[in-house]
Amino acid sequence: MSFRPSLRLTSLAAGLLLAVTATAQPVFDQPASATFKGTVISRGENVVPGSTAEVIGRGFVPGQQVSLVRVDSVLNAQPLVVDADGNFKTQLAIPADAVPGTHPVVVRASQPSAATVLKLRVSPQLPLSGQQQFATQSNKLVPGLYQSAYSAASNAVFVTSSVGRPPVTQSQLLKLDPKTLKVTKAITPAQVAGTTNGAVYAVYGVGVDDTNGNVWVTNTRQNSIAVYRQKDLSLVHQFPVDTVPHARDVVVDGTHGKVFASATGEDHLSVFDAKTLKELPSITLESGVDEGKFTPMSLVLDEKAGKLFTVSIGTPEAAVIDVATGEVDKVIDLGNSISASGVAFDAQQNRLYVASQGTDNLLIVDVASGKVVHDVPVGAGALNVAFDDKSGLAYVTNRGAGTVTVVDRNGKVVGNLDGGTFPNHVRADGKGSVFAVNKSRGADDAKGDRITRITRITLRQP
């Protein structure tokens, strides 16, 4: 027996078809040309549920009408009209119930038709907590604080600062008393040889060599590094321009007499003899990601075991390096990591702590198995991390959120502290404290340009 639709349904369908045929526009209307290069980005230091994100489009066709679509929902009440320069800008409200993560938002344009995808990151928002468990002391220093390093031999903290983009003319290397946080010595690096624009060998990364009494710094803008004397900050040696491409971090292994600097943007670490200052063969880092490039960022050293660790900002990976041989022991797949930048190490449990800017999280990784054992949301722009062996705590600087999140070995957040404006870096002193430095919004920013010593308070039983 055959199935026949009723007369009523047949008549209704015919009527709808006639209506649609009479009013519908072509599904495949005029598309944008093959040279269409529309791109869309979102901006906001701390885009969290209940906040707003600034959405900016460039390279569109003047007069196009644009809608932002998430699944089946159009996010802008009225279409955005592209201006005469091919741009548009809007404020997008993030719902209070938005789940943190990277959300694909379809950017749909018409007249002519085109589409692209905005990767909208919504960061987790952790309330401040645990302040009563930590003692803090802070001091305002100079603009442009970047990194710090503690020297046990000199009982001093060395801090780098550099302001602005090239040509950078304002930069200092500071020596601080670790107890008072007062500056005991400060120098401005020399002017770059052969230049007339006032640029100096601005200092960014810093590492201490207590065996030879030196402090090493990276000159990121000049793709170089330099060595200063810890005692008086006198220059020991300035390496030539283009010695280390976009030099970022630098660490010193006093046991093996080697210095390592990350060539960010490239796929290697530069290596130097700590005593003779001669350049040694570099260490190439091969990515396990198809067509990927391992681009090293932060460095951390387990001097006792002779292992060096780094993470890649270009791929979700970490590398374990044998210091004595210069060979890469293994490359670890980090999984949920975008733009990894900070790394710390817990020697007692043989675990890495990785901070990733693009996923706003701290990963705790078992080095032996290569497995991620904890994935902890910490806040917008998780940039750097330090591990304090005395307390068994990791401290994460979240640049966008303006916080320092403290996490224990079990992946539990035990404190979320006010980090001031743009927390940039944190370094442990090996004695139970960490030093955090942050940037500022300008000269009048009372919470900016500060160094803060953070110490876990030992809670005594009654």
C-alpha positions as CSV (number, residue, x, y, z in Angstrom):
1,M,0.0,0.0,0.0
2,S,1.4,3.3,-1.0
3,F,1.6,6.5,1.2
4,R,-0.3,9.6,0.0
5,P,-0.2,12.9,1.8
6,S,-3.6,14.4,2.6
7,L,-5.1,17.0,0.3
8,R,-4.9,19.6,3.0
9,L,-1.1,19.1,3.6
10,T,-0.5,19.1,-0.2
11,S,-2.3,22.4,-0.6
12,L,-0.5,23.9,2.4
13,A,3.0,22.8,1.1
14,A,2.2,24.2,-2.3
15,G,1.2,27.6,-0.8
16,L,4.4,27.8,1.3
17,L,6.5,26.9,-1.8
18,L,4.8,29.7,-3.8
19,A,5.4,32.2,-0.9
20,V,9.1,31.3,-0.5
21,T,9.7,31.3,-4.3
22,A,8.2,34.8,-4.5
23,T,10.2,36.4,-1.6
24,A,13.5,34.5,-1.0
25,Q,16.9,35.9,-2.1
26,P,19.4,33.5,-3.7
27,V,21.1,31.3,-1.2
28,F,24.3,31.6,-3.2
29,D,24.3,35.4,-3.7
30,Q,27.3,37.5,-4.7
31,P,30.3,36.5,-2.7
32,A,33.3,38.6,-1.8
33,S,36.2,38.4,-4.2
34,A,39.0,35.9,-3.8
35,T,41.2,38.6,-2.4
36,F,39.0,39.1,0.6
37,K,41.2,39.3,3.7
38,G,38.8,40.1,6.5
39,T,40.1,39.3,10.0
40,V,38.5,39.7,13.4
41,I,40.1,39.9,16.9
42,S,38.8,40.4,20.4
43,R,40.6,42.6,22.9
44,G,40.2,42.9,26.6
45,E,42.7,42.4,29.5
46,N,40.3,40.2,31.5
47,V,37.3,39.0,29.4
48,V,35.3,36.9,31.9
49,P,31.7,35.9,32.3
50,G,29.5,39.0,32.8
51,S,32.1,41.4,31.2
52,T,32.5,42.8,27.7
53,A,35.0,42.2,24.9
54,E,36.0,44.7,22.3
55,V,35.6,43.1,18.8
56,I,37.6,44.6,16.0
57,G,37.3,43.8,12.3
58,R,39.8,44.8,9.6
59,G,40.2,44.1,5.8
60,F,36.4,43.9,5.1
61,V,34.6,45.4,2.2
62,P,33.3,49.0,2.9
63,G,29.5,48.9,3.4
64,Q,29.3,45.2,4.3
65,Q,26.9,44.3,7.0
66,V,28.3,42.0,9.7
67,S,26.6,39.7,12.2
68,L,28.3,37.8,15.0
69,V,26.8,34.3,15.4
70,R,27.4,31.8,18.2
71,V,25.7,28.5,17.3
72,D,22.2,29.6,16.5
73,S,22.3,33.0,18.3
74,V,23.1,36.3,16.7
75,L,25.0,38.3,19.3
76,N,24.6,41.8,17.9
77,A,21.1,43.3,17.9
78,Q,21.7,45.2,14.7
79,P,24.2,44.4,11.9
80,L,27.5,46.2,12.0
81,V,28.3,48.3,9.0
82,V,31.8,48.3,7.8
83,D,33.3,51.8,7.4
84,A,35.0,53.3,4.4
85,D,38.4,51.9,5.5
86,G,37.1,48.3,5.7
87,N,36.9,48.3,9.5
88,F,34.4,47.8,12.2
89,K,34.4,47.9,16.0
90,T,31.9,46.9,18.7
91,Q,31.5,46.0,22.3
92,L,30.3,42.4,22.8
93,A,28.5,41.5,26.1
94,I,29.7,38.2,27.5
95,P,26.8,36.4,29.3
96,A,27.2,35.8,33.0
97,D,26.7,32.0,32.4
98,A,29.4,31.8,29.7
99,V,31.7,28.8,30.2
100,P,35.4,29.8,30.2
101,G,37.3,28.7,27.2
102,T,37.9,29.6,23.5
103,H,34.6,30.0,21.7
104,P,34.3,30.0,17.9
105,V,32.1,32.9,16.8
106,V,31.1,33.0,13.1
107,V,31.6,36.5,11.7
108,R,29.0,36.6,8.9
109,A,29.1,39.4,6.3
110,S,26.7,40.3,3.5
111,Q,26.7,42.6,0.4
112,P,29.0,40.9,-0.7
113,S,28.8,37.7,1.4
114,A,31.8,36.4,3.3
115,A,32.6,34.7,6.6
116,T,35.4,34.2,9.0
117,V,35.7,32.9,12.6
118,L,36.6,34.8,15.7
119,K,38.2,32.8,18.5
120,L,36.8,34.5,21.5
121,R,38.5,33.6,24.7
122,V,36.5,33.8,27.9
123,S,38.8,33.5,30.9
124,P,38.0,32.0,34.3
125,Q,37.4,34.5,37.1
126,L,38.7,33.4,40.5
127,P,37.8,35.6,43.5
128,L,40.6,36.8,45.8
129,S,41.2,34.3,48.5
130,G,43.6,33.0,51.1
131,Q,45.3,36.4,51.9
132,Q,45.5,35.5,55.6
133,Q,47.8,32.6,54.7
134,F,50.5,34.7,53.2
135,A,52.8,37.5,54.3
136,T,53.6,40.1,51.7
137,Q,55.9,43.1,51.5
138,S,56.1,45.4,48.5
139,N,58.1,48.3,47.2
140,K,57.6,50.5,44.1
141,L,60.7,50.5,41.9
142,V,61.1,51.9,38.3
143,P,58.9,51.6,35.2
144,G,59.0,48.5,33.0
145,L,59.9,45.8,35.4
146,Y,60.4,42.5,33.6
147,Q,62.1,39.7,35.6
148,S,63.9,39.1,38.9
149,A,66.4,36.5,40.2
150,Y,67.7,35.8,43.7
151,S,71.4,35.2,44.4
152,A,72.2,33.2,47.6
153,A,75.9,34.1,47.3
154,S,75.2,37.9,47.3
155,N,72.0,37.7,49.2
156,A,70.5,40.0,46.7
157,V,67.7,40.2,44.2
158,F,68.5,41.4,40.7
159,V,65.7,43.0,38.7
160,T,65.5,44.1,35.0
161,S,63.5,46.9,33.6
162,S,62.9,48.2,30.1
163,V,60.3,50.7,28.8
164,G,58.6,50.9,25.5
165,R,59.4,49.6,22.0
166,P,62.6,50.1,19.9
167,P,64.5,52.2,20.1
168,V,64.4,51.5,23.9
169,T,66.3,54.3,25.7
170,Q,65.1,53.6,29.2
171,S,66.4,50.5,30.9
172,Q,68.0,49.5,34.2
173,L,69.6,46.6,36.0
174,L,68.8,46.8,39.7
175,K,70.3,45.2,42.8
176,L,68.0,45.0,45.8
177,D,68.2,44.0,49.4
178,P,65.9,41.0,49.6
179,K,64.6,41.9,53.1
180,T,63.8,45.6,52.6
181,L,63.4,45.4,48.8
182,K,65.3,48.7,48.6
183,V,67.6,49.4,45.7
184,T,71.3,49.2,46.7
185,K,72.7,49.6,43.2
186,A,71.4,50.5,39.7
187,I,73.0,50.9,36.3
188,T,71.8,51.8,32.8
189,P,73.2,49.6,30.1
190,A,75.5,51.1,27.5
191,Q,74.2,52.6,24.3
192,V,74.1,50.2,21.4
193,A,77.2,50.4,19.3
194,G,76.9,52.2,16.0
195,T,73.5,53.7,16.7
196,T,72.5,57.4,17.0
197,N,68.9,57.0,18.2
198,G,69.8,56.6,21.9
199,A,69.0,52.9,22.1
200,V,70.6,51.0,24.9
201,Y,71.3,47.3,25.4
202,A,68.0,47.0,27.2
203,V,67.7,44.2,29.8
204,Y,64.8,41.7,30.1
205,G,65.6,38.2,31.2
206,V,68.0,37.6,34.2
207,G,69.8,34.7,35.7
208,V,72.5,34.5,38.4
209,D,75.9,32.8,38.4
210,D,76.9,32.4,42.0
211,T,79.9,30.3,41.1
212,N,81.6,33.1,39.1
213,G,79.9,36.0,40.8
214,N,78.1,37.2,37.7
215,V,74.6,38.0,36.6
216,W,73.5,37.3,33.1
217,V,70.8,39.3,31.3
218,T,69.1,39.0,27.9
219,N,69.0,42.0,25.5
220,T,65.9,40.9,23.6
221,R,65.7,43.9,21.3
222,Q,69.3,43.5,20.1
223,N,69.0,39.6,20.0
224,S,71.9,39.4,22.4
225,I,72.9,38.8,26.0
226,A,75.3,40.4,28.5
227,V,77.2,39.6,31.7
228,Y,77.5,42.0,34.7
229,R,79.4,41.6,38.0
230,Q,77.1,40.9,40.9
231,K,79.1,43.0,43.4
232,D,78.9,46.4,41.6
233,L,76.9,45.7,38.4
234,S,80.0,46.6,36.3
235,L,79.9,45.2,32.8
236,V,81.9,42.0,32.3
237,H,81.0,41.3,28.7
238,Q,78.5,42.5,26.1
239,F,77.9,40.0,23.4
240,P,77.4,41.3,19.9
241,V,74.0,42.1,18.3
242,D,72.3,38.9,16.9
243,T,74.1,36.5,19.2
244,V,70.7,35.0,20.4
245,P,67.6,35.7,18.3
246,H,65.0,37.4,20.5
247,A,66.7,36.2,23.6
248,R,64.2,35.8,26.5
249,D,65.1,33.7,29.5
250,V,68.6,32.9,30.7
251,V,69.7,30.3,33.4
252,V,73.1,29.3,34.7
253,D,74.2,25.8,35.7
254,G,77.0,26.4,38.1
255,T,77.7,22.6,38.4
256,H,78.4,22.1,34.8
257,G,79.5,25.7,34.1
258,K,77.0,26.3,31.3
259,V,74.6,29.1,30.5
260,F,71.4,28.6,28.5
261,A,69.3,31.3,26.8
262,S,66.0,30.7,25.0
263,A,66.0,32.0,21.4
264,T,62.2,32.8,21.2
265,G,61.0,32.7,17.7
266,E,63.6,30.1,16.7
267,D,63.8,26.4,17.6
268,H,66.9,26.3,19.8
269,L,68.6,27.2,23.0
270,S,71.9,29.1,22.8
271,V,74.6,27.8,25.1
272,F,77.7,29.5,26.6
273,D,80.6,28.6,28.9
274,A,80.0,30.4,32.2
275,K,83.6,31.0,32.9
276,T,85.2,31.7,29.5
277,L,82.0,33.2,28.1
278,K,82.6,31.4,24.9
279,E,79.6,30.3,22.8
280,L,79.0,26.5,22.7
281,P,77.0,24.4,20.3
282,S,73.3,25.3,20.5
283,I,70.5,22.8,21.4
284,T,67.9,22.2,18.7
285,L,64.4,21.5,19.9
286,E,62.4,19.4,17.5
287,S,58.6,19.5,17.7
288,G,56.5,16.3,17.8
289,V,53.6,18.3,16.1
290,D,53.2,17.8,12.4
291,E,54.6,21.0,10.7
292,G,55.0,22.4,14.2
293,K,57.9,24.5,15.5
294,F,59.1,24.2,19.1
295,T,59.6,27.8,20.1
296,P,61.2,28.0,23.6
297,M,60.1,30.5,26.2
298,S,60.8,30.2,30.0
299,L,63.6,28.0,31.3
300,V,64.0,26.2,34.6
301,L,66.9,24.1,35.9
302,D,67.2,21.1,38.2
303,E,70.9,21.6,38.8
304,K,71.2,18.6,41.1
305,A,69.8,16.1,38.5
306,G,71.4,17.9,35.6
307,K,68.1,18.5,33.8
308,L,66.9,21.7,32.0
309,F,63.2,22.2,31.1
310,T,61.5,24.6,28.7
311,V,58.1,25.1,27.1
312,S,57.0,26.1,23.6
313,I,54.8,29.0,22.9
314,G,54.2,27.8,19.3
315,T,53.1,24.2,20.1
316,P,51.6,22.5,23.2
317,E,54.9,21.0,24.3
318,A,57.6,20.9,27.0
319,A,61.1,19.6,26.6
320,V,63.5,17.8,29.0
321,I,67.2,18.4,28.3
322,D,70.3,16.7,29.7
323,V,72.6,19.5,30.7
324,A,75.8,17.5,30.5
325,T,75.3,16.1,27.0
326,G,73.1,18.8,25.6
327,E,70.7,16.2,24.3
328,V,66.9,16.4,24.4
329,D,65.7,13.5,26.6
330,K,62.0,13.9,25.6
331,V,59.4,16.2,24.3
332,I,56.1,16.1,26.3
333,D,52.7,16.7,24.7
334,L,50.9,19.1,27.1
335,G,47.4,18.8,25.6
336,N,45.3,21.7,26.8
337,S,47.9,24.4,26.3
338,I,47.9,27.4,24.0
339,S,50.9,29.8,24.1
340,A,52.7,28.1,27.0
341,S,55.2,30.6,28.5
342,G,56.0,29.8,32.1
343,V,57.6,26.7,33.6
344,A,58.7,25.6,37.0
345,F,59.9,22.3,38.5
346,D,59.1,20.3,41.6
347,A,62.2,18.0,42.1
348,Q,60.6,16.1,45.0
349,Q,57.7,14.8,42.8
350,N,59.5,15.1,39.4
351,R,56.7,17.3,38.1
352,L,56.6,20.3,35.8
353,Y,54.3,23.3,36.3
354,V,53.4,25.0,33.0
355,A,51.5,28.3,32.7
356,S,49.8,29.0,29.4
357,Q,48.6,32.4,28.3
358,G,46.1,31.2,25.8
359,T,44.3,28.7,28.0
360,D,44.5,30.6,31.3
361,N,45.6,27.5,33.1
362,L,48.3,25.8,35.1
363,L,49.2,22.3,34.0
364,I,51.0,19.9,36.5
365,V,52.8,17.3,34.5
366,D,54.5,14.1,35.6
367,V,57.8,14.1,33.8
368,A,58.4,10.4,33.9
369,S,55.2,9.4,32.3
370,G,54.6,12.6,30.4
371,K,51.0,12.7,31.6
372,V,49.1,15.8,32.8
373,V,47.9,15.0,36.3
374,H,46.2,18.3,37.0
375,D,44.7,21.1,34.8
376,V,44.0,24.1,37.0
377,P,42.1,27.3,35.8
378,V,44.0,30.3,37.3
379,G,43.0,33.4,35.5
380,A,43.4,35.5,32.4
381,G,46.9,35.5,30.8
382,A,48.7,33.0,33.0
383,L,52.2,34.2,32.1
384,N,54.9,32.8,34.5
385,V,55.1,30.3,37.4
386,A,57.6,29.6,40.2
387,F,57.6,26.6,42.5
388,D,58.6,27.0,46.2
389,D,60.2,23.8,47.5
390,K,59.7,24.8,51.2
391,S,56.0,25.0,51.1
392,G,55.3,22.8,48.1
393,L,53.3,25.6,46.4
394,A,53.3,27.0,42.9
395,Y,52.8,30.7,42.3
396,V,51.3,31.8,38.9
397,T,51.3,35.4,37.7
398,N,48.1,36.1,35.7
399,R,48.8,39.3,33.7
400,G,45.3,39.9,32.5
401,A,43.5,39.0,35.7
402,G,46.0,41.0,37.9
403,T,46.4,38.1,40.3
404,V,49.0,35.7,41.7
405,T,47.3,32.3,42.1
406,V,48.8,29.9,44.5
407,V,48.3,26.1,43.8
408,D,49.4,23.1,45.9
409,R,50.8,19.8,44.6
410,N,47.3,18.3,44.3
411,G,46.1,21.1,42.0
412,K,44.1,22.9,44.6
413,V,44.0,26.7,44.7
414,V,45.0,27.7,48.2
415,G,45.2,31.4,47.5
416,N,44.4,34.0,44.8
417,L,46.3,37.2,45.7
418,D,46.1,40.7,44.3
419,G,49.1,40.9,42.0
420,G,48.7,44.6,41.1
421,T,48.7,45.8,37.5
422,F,49.9,43.4,34.9
423,P,51.8,40.8,37.0
424,N,54.7,39.8,34.8
425,H,57.1,37.4,36.5
426,V,57.7,35.4,39.7
427,R,60.8,33.8,41.0
428,A,61.5,31.6,44.1
429,D,64.4,32.3,46.4
430,G,64.8,28.7,47.7
431,K,64.1,29.9,51.2
432,G,60.3,29.8,51.3
433,S,59.6,33.1,49.5
434,V,58.9,34.2,46.0
435,F,59.5,37.6,44.4
436,A,56.8,38.9,42.0
437,V,57.2,41.9,39.7
438,N,54.5,43.8,37.8
439,K,54.1,46.5,35.3
440,S,51.9,49.6,35.3
441,R,49.4,51.7,33.4
442,G,51.5,54.8,33.8
443,A,53.4,57.0,36.2
444,D,50.3,57.6,38.4
445,D,49.5,53.9,38.8
446,A,49.9,53.2,42.5
447,K,49.7,49.5,42.0
448,G,52.2,49.3,39.2
449,D,56.0,49.0,38.9
450,R,56.3,47.0,42.1
451,I,58.2,44.1,43.5
452,T,56.4,42.0,46.1
453,R,57.9,39.3,48.3
454,I,55.3,36.6,49.2
455,T,55.8,34.1,51.9
456,R,53.5,31.3,53.1
457,I,52.7,31.7,56.8
458,T,53.2,28.6,58.8
459,L,49.9,27.9,60.5
460,R,50.5,26.7,64.1
461,Q,48.2,24.3,65.8
462,P,46.6,25.7,69.0
